Amino acid sequence: MGKPLSGIKVVELADFVSAPVCARILADMGAEVIKIERNTGNVWRATGKASCPWKFTDEENPGYDINNTGKRHIVLNLKTAEGLEACHKLLETADVFVTNMRVQALKRLGLDYESVKDKYPTMIYAIGLGYGEKGPDANNPAFDHTAFWARTGFLLDMAPLTDDYHPVFPPSSVGDNFTGITLASEVCAALFNRTKTGKGDYVRSSLFHNGIFAMGAMQIATQGENGSVYPRTRQLHGVAYGDYKCKDGRYVYIASGYAEKLIAKVFSIIGRSDLIDDPKFNSAQARRENADEMYAIIKDAMLQRTSDEWLDFAREADIPMVKMQHFSEVSNDEQALANGYIQDVTYPSGVTYKIASSPIEMDSIGELHTEPTKAIGADTEAVLKEYGYSEDQLEQLRITAVIN
């Protein structure tokens, strides 16, 4: 059985993460993805390596590979007429163009949507944006940390309010991944729609919009003069759910939410069934009013047993509880390994890294595996030959620094 996007050609002109994630997902689904880099390579090659400079190298760069596996890598100097001409040759047969370059830069190259939509009427033009196309900040530089995390409230409001309060520091690339996956879903829908209309489409996904949507429940809850107020103390973040320290120094997280039955189960496993009908704790309003006392009761109880002991109690009572893990522990998580969510990727040197697998799970695709990506421009010659370039023409492009 062929993969769903077999036969689809994608041209990617993108740096950093969001658009490359989109193109990686499309490649996972079977599309042929040609990634255009500058002569010095994609910015994320250096960024990925810098994330662990004592360990990662140009040849072993998992931080880059996770977003760019399965692609063909070519070099084109788009500041030259010959480089742009080659780019347009690729676009002539492309089903999808994926980019996250800033619109002003695309306009200078004549590669913005308005400049190419009539030339390639059946092509899907997919762009990852920072703050969207309109408004006073449309042209501002935007990154995951700023547009997705900081501007949407998470960093200021999710840190517990204490005497030494400090905003949360965000993880890397989460918003980029969210935005890239959204963009890929739009591309798939546009490709399907093209089978009915014969027409291309213009699809976009912004870090800021995805951040607002991801934090949508919080944005709704805090509206108006009677809305929830953040940041708030740990107790007001929720009891009986949330994080609790155990006897062994490890933390567990209980996701009992506002469900009365689950809260009753928590009271039961800590040996305080008498609190289930206590008027201070038997309703959401009562628990909010007595949050400090309730938190102290559960906090003290959780310190009496180890995290593994509490997990045993939780499984028996069917309470959604997990041991809170460090990033480093996820690599060996039995559940992740059993489902193939973490895979071993072995590089030519023999070094093996554990890397998150593709989030795509489809019977028509089968098992996907992250592979080390190729060197800068590794596929340039082969790709351009497929588009009619002769050896003499390729040599001339090298001489004029259009390609490496």
Backbone hydrogen bonds, N-H to C=O, Kabsch-Sander energy under -0.5 kcal/mol:
donor,donor_aa,acceptor,acceptor_aa,energy
5,L,29,M,-3.1
6,S,3,K,-2.0
7,G,30,G,-0.5
8,I,5,L,-2.2
10,V,32,E,-3.2
11,V,96,V,-2.7
12,E,10,V,-0.5
12,E,34,I,-2.9
13,L,98,V,-2.9
21,V,17,V,-2.8
22,C,18,S,-1.9
23,A,19,A,-2.5
24,R,20,P,-2.5
25,I,21,V,-2.5
26,L,22,C,-2.0
27,A,23,A,-2.3
28,D,24,R,-2.5
29,M,25,I,-1.5
30,G,27,A,-1.8
31,A,26,L,-2.4
32,E,8,I,-2.9
33,V,31,A,-0.7
34,I,10,V,-3.0
34,I,32,E,-0.5
35,K,33,V,-0.6
35,K,72,R,-3.5
36,I,12,E,-3.1
36,I,34,I,-0.6
37,E,35,K,-0.5
37,E,74,I,-2.6
41,G,38,R,-1.9
45,R,42,N,-1.6
46,A,42,N,-0.8
47,T,43,V,-2.0
48,G,44,W,-3.1
49,K,45,R,-1.8
50,A,46,A,-2.3
51,S,47,T,-1.2
52,C,49,K,-1.4
55,K,52,C,-2.4
56,F,52,C,-3.0
57,T,60,E,-2.3
64,Y,61,N,-1.5
65,D,61,N,-2.4
66,I,62,P,-2.3
67,N,64,Y,-1.1
68,N,64,Y,-0.7
68,N,65,D,-0.8
69,T,65,D,-1.4
71,K,68,N,-1.0
72,R,33,V,-3.1
73,H,71,K,-0.5
74,I,35,K,-2.8
74,I,72,R,-0.6
76,L,37,E,-2.1
77,N,402,V,-1.8
78,L,76,L,-1.1
80,T,77,N,-1.6
84,L,80,T,-2.1
85,E,81,A,-2.3
86,A,82,E,-2.1
87,C,83,G,-2.1
88,H,84,L,-2.5
89,K,85,E,-1.8
90,L,86,A,-1.7
91,L,87,C,-2.1
92,E,88,H,-1.8
93,T,89,K,-0.6
93,T,90,L,-1.0
94,A,91,L,-0.6
95,D,9,K,-2.2
96,V,9,K,-1.9
97,F,124,I,-2.9
98,V,11,V,-2.9
99,T,126,A,-2.2
100,N,13,L,-0.9
101,M,13,L,-0.6
105,A,102,R,-0.6
106,L,102,R,-2.0
107,K,103,V,-2.5
108,R,104,Q,-1.8
109,L,105,A,-1.3
110,G,106,L,-0.7
110,G,107,K,-0.8
111,L,106,L,-3.0
112,D,106,L,-0.7
115,S,112,D,-0.6
116,V,112,D,-1.2
116,V,113,Y,-0.7
117,K,113,Y,-2.2
120,Y,116,V,-2.3
123,M,120,Y,-1.5
124,I,95,D,-3.0
125,Y,123,M,-0.6
125,Y,201,D,-2.9
126,A,97,F,-3.3
126,A,124,I,-0.7
127,I,125,Y,-0.5
127,I,203,V,-2.2
128,G,99,T,-2.5
129,L,127,I,-0.6
129,L,205,S,-2.3
138,A,135,G,-1.4
140,N,137,D,-1.7
147,A,143,F,-2.6
148,F,143,F,-0.7
148,F,144,D,-1.1
149,W,144,D,-1.7
150,A,145,H,-2.1
151,R,146,T,-2.3
153,G,150,A,-0.9
154,F,149,W,-0.7
155,L,149,W,-1.0
157,D,153,G,-2.5
158,M,154,F,-2.2
161,L,232,R,-2.4
162,T,160,P,-0.7
165,Y,162,T,-1.6
168,V,155,L,-2.3
177,N,173,S,-2.8
178,F,174,V,-2.4
179,T,175,G,-2.6
180,G,176,D,-2.8
181,I,177,N,-2.6
182,T,178,F,-2.1
183,L,179,T,-2.3
184,A,180,G,-2.3
185,S,181,I,-2.1
186,E,182,T,-1.9
187,V,183,L,-2.2
188,C,184,A,-2.3
189,A,185,S,-2.0
190,A,186,E,-2.5
191,L,187,V,-2.6
192,F,188,C,-2.1
193,N,189,A,-2.5
194,R,190,A,-1.9
195,T,191,L,-1.0
195,T,192,F,-0.8
196,K,192,F,-0.5
196,K,193,N,-1.3
197,T,193,N,-2.1
198,G,194,R,-2.6
200,G,121,P,-2.9
201,D,123,M,-0.8
203,V,125,Y,-2.8
203,V,201,D,-0.5
205,S,127,I,-1.8
207,L,129,L,-2.1
208,F,130,G,-2.5
210,N,206,S,-2.5
211,G,207,L,-2.3
212,I,208,F,-2.5
213,F,209,H,-2.5
214,A,210,N,-2.7
215,M,211,G,-2.1
216,G,213,F,-1.5
218,M,215,M,-0.7
219,Q,215,M,-2.2
220,I,216,G,-2.1
221,A,217,A,-2.1
222,T,218,M,-1.7
223,Q,220,I,-1.4
227,G,224,G,-1.6
228,S,221,A,-2.7
230,Y,228,S,-0.5
237,H,233,T,-1.0
237,H,234,R,-0.7
238,G,234,R,-0.6
238,G,235,Q,-1.1
242,G,254,I,-2.9
244,Y,252,V,-2.4
246,C,250,R,-2.8
247,K,302,M,-0.7
247,K,305,R,-3.1
249,G,246,C,-2.0
252,V,244,Y,-2.4
253,Y,322,V,-2.8
254,I,242,G,-2.7
255,A,253,Y,-0.5
255,A,320,P,-2.8
259,A,256,S,-1.4
263,I,259,A,-2.1
264,A,260,E,-2.3
265,K,261,K,-1.7
266,V,262,L,-2.0
267,F,263,I,-2.1
268,S,264,A,-1.9
269,I,265,K,-2.5
270,I,266,V,-1.5
271,G,268,S,-1.7
272,R,267,F,-3.1
275,L,272,R,-2.1
276,I,273,S,-1.4
278,D,275,L,-0.8
281,F,278,D,-2.6
282,N,278,D,-1.2
287,R,283,S,-2.6
288,R,284,A,-2.0
289,E,285,Q,-2.1
290,N,286,A,-1.5
291,A,288,R,-1.1
294,M,290,N,-2.4
295,Y,291,A,-2.8
296,A,292,D,-2.1
297,I,293,E,-1.9
298,I,294,M,-2.2
299,K,295,Y,-3.1
300,D,296,A,-2.2
301,A,297,I,-1.8
302,M,298,I,-2.6
303,L,299,K,-1.1
304,Q,301,A,-1.8
305,R,302,M,-1.0
310,W,306,T,-2.2
311,L,307,S,-2.2
312,D,308,D,-1.9
313,F,309,E,-2.1
314,A,310,W,-2.7
315,R,311,L,-2.4
316,E,312,D,-2.0
317,A,313,F,-2.0
318,D,314,A,-0.7
318,D,315,R,-0.7
319,I,314,A,-2.8
321,M,319,I,-1.4
322,V,253,Y,-1.9
324,M,251,Y,-2.6
329,E,326,H,-1.3
330,V,326,H,-0.9
330,V,327,F,-1.0
331,S,327,F,-0.6
332,N,329,E,-1.4
333,D,330,V,-1.7
337,L,333,D,-2.7
338,A,334,E,-2.5
339,N,335,Q,-1.4
340,G,337,L,-1.0
341,Y,336,A,-2.6
342,I,336,A,-0.8
343,Q,355,I,-2.7
345,V,353,Y,-3.0
346,T,344,D,-0.5
347,Y,351,V,-3.0
350,G,347,Y,-2.8
353,Y,345,V,-2.5
355,I,343,Q,-2.8
355,I,353,Y,-0.6
357,S,341,Y,-2.6
365,I,362,M,-1.4
366,G,362,M,-2.6
378,A,375,A,-2.1
379,D,73,H,-2.9
380,T,377,G,-1.3
383,V,379,D,-2.7
384,L,380,T,-2.6
385,K,381,E,-2.1
386,E,382,A,-1.5
387,Y,383,V,-1.0
388,G,385,K,-1.9
389,Y,384,L,-2.4
394,L,390,S,-2.4
395,E,391,E,-2.3
396,Q,392,D,-2.0
397,L,393,Q,-2.1
398,R,394,L,-1.8
399,I,395,E,-2.3
400,T,396,Q,-1.9
401,A,398,R,-1.5
402,V,397,L,-2.7
403,I,397,L,-1.3
